[in-house]
């Protein structure tokens, strides 16, 4: 292990919880940033819409111009 001697400086009962806690905090921050800075992510969490909007009716044809 390349960094195996770190445990001679930092006790594993302190270092491992700090490492895992920092990874957890970073993951939560990344998810919060995605949630706050995108429009699609909150909609994704809410799931698909059960009712879709009806298609708009075509516009009526314009009356012919009078001469």
N, C-alpha and C positions, 0 to 999 in steps of 0.2 A: 504494500500500500504506500503510495507516494507521500501522503501526509499523515502517516501513522504516528509520528512523534508528537503531534499536536496534543495527544491525550496525556503526555508527560507534563504539559503546561496547564491544560484545562481538564478538569475532572469530567468524565463522561456523564455523570449524573447532572451536571450543570450544562455541559456543551450540547448534548443531544436534544434536550428540551428547547434550548435556545435556537438551535438549527431548525428543528421541526416547527417551532412557533413562528420563526421568521418566514419560512416557506409558506405557512398558512396565511400569515398577514399579507404577504405579497400576492398570493392567489386571490384573496378577498379584495384587495385593492384593484387588481386587474379586472375582476368581474364587475366591481362597482364602476370603474371607468368605462367599460363597455356598455353597461346598463345606462349610464348617464349621458353618453355621447353618441348613441345610435338611436334611430327611430324604430328599427326592426326588432331589436332584442326584447324590449318589454312586450311587444305583440307576440313574439315567439313564446315567451313565458306564459302568456294568457291563453295560448292555444288558438286553434283555428276558430273562425267565426262560424257559428251554427247557421246563421241567416245571412245570406249574401244579398247585396243590393240588387234590385231589379234593373235590367238594362234600360237605359233612357229611351223614350219613344222618339222615333225619327221626327225631325222638324217638318211641319207642313210645307208643301210646295208653295213657292211664291206665285202670286197671281200675275198673269201676263200684263205687261205694261200697255197702257192705252195710247193710241196714236192720235 
